[in-house]
Amino acid sequence: MKEEYKPSKPELLRDYEINIRFLSRGCIVRVGCKEIAFEDVNKAMSQINEYVTGDTYEVQKQWRKILD
C-alpha cells in the first residue's frame, strides 16, 4: 500500500497566503482565494493558531471540506 505524500509544515504554510479582514462584527479570513466568515474574532484567531502551530496538513484537510 502506497503512503500518501505529506508535505512539510513550511511547504504547507507557504502554499496559501492568509489575510484577516476585521469587520464591525467578526472577521473574514482569506486563505488563498477562498474566504471564511467568522462571527467571533477569538474563534477565528483560535483556528488560525491551530493552522499555524498544529498539524497544518490535517487542518488544511478540514478547511478544504468547508471551502469546497
Sequence and secondary structure as in RCSB ss.txt:
>XXXX:A:sequence
MKEEYKPSKPELLRDYEINIRFLSRGCIVRVGCKEIAFEDVNKAMSQINEYVTGDTYEVQKQWRKILD
>XXXX:A:secstr
        HHHHHHHS EEEEE SSSEEEEETTEEEEES HHHHHHHHHHHHHS HHHHHHHHHHHH 
